Amino acid sequence: MDKKKFLDRICQNKVFLLETLSVEHDLILQYVQQAKLITQRDYTNLSDIPEKERRVIKLLDKIMGKGEEICRQFIDLLGQDHMLENFPALKNHAILACQLQEVTAYKMTRIPRGICIIINNVQFMNLPERRGSDEDQNYLDRVFRWLGFEVVKHRNTTAAEMTILLEDLGQTVDGDCFVCCVLSHGSNGGVCGTDGSCVSVNEIRRPFTGVNCQRLAGKPKLFFIQACRYGGSYQESYGGSEMEVDTDFLIARATTDGHMSFRKKDGTLFIQSLCQNLEKLCPMGTDIQTILLSVNKDVSSKEMINRKQMPIYEVALTKKLILRPVSH
């Protein structure tokens, strides 16, 4: 994908924008300033320009000079209903073609986008300490705040505590998207609490299904599970091992069934790769499934103690999910 697609789109359609926006030159300045795409000082300086065409030219130059993200926000602004009412020539024009490509994408307009919960189990009663997990937590925290989420962290939870906090969250959570990251030991069917008891992935997601969480109906719900998936003496009965059918879910797991995942002092292969690829590809408008393909390729190409790791994900999304950084 072209990293300058929005800037180039404005540049290629500059004559059209000049002719269209000059009709209501004062109005476009107000809208752009209200959207905080230009500063109050920019607005004042542009307003002082007497010729309306020159005023709009300087506005477009100012927008393009602020970089790709501001150009994207400007094109998003042009596609809003109130803009199309005041500037009807914008309707169905090529300048908004990039928006049409995202008609089938989930709506991501709220600030914050939603909640990202991170459950980070490091110290256990009868299992080894998960050294390096704090590095995963910190990276996830930083990346999802950058993507516009409110991040809520929970450290060292038992299986029962994990279940209760997720059930409580399912009753109150809201937003355009929900993200749940669980970092823990695990075995065949689920992830472990600090007491060694396990919670199945189905139990983790159940509080956020349509019947249990109406606020998230039709909205994407993402689960990133960093845990091994092999059997062990601490494995218990999970209850409900089969996945319930529901839509708008994505569940990405660090490894395939029956295999271990790798963790170093600077974090796990899966979570570190996930965060790196989100940082690299989200600003380019890459959808989440394409990003996870890149994660799979990245992790599977690495070798640890003569072994490989292959992440896996299950998708029940009905639209493309594009997570973009939020400007601060």
Secondary structure, DSSP 8 states (H G I E B T S, - for coil): --TTHHHHHHHHTHHHHHHHHGGGHHHHHHHHHHTTSS-HHHHHHHHT-S-HHHHHHHHHHHHHHT-HHHHHHHHHHHTSHHHHHH-GGGTT-GGGHHHHTTTTB-----SS-EEEEEEE----SSS---TTHHHHHHHHHHHHHHTT-EEEEEES--HHHHHHHHHHHHHH--SSEEEEEEES-EETTEEE-TTS-EEEHHHHHGGGSTTT-GGGTTS-EEEEEE---S--TT----S--S----SSEEEEESS-TT----EETTEEHHHHHHHHHHHHHGGGT--HHHHHHHHHHHHHT--BTTB----EEEE--SSB--------
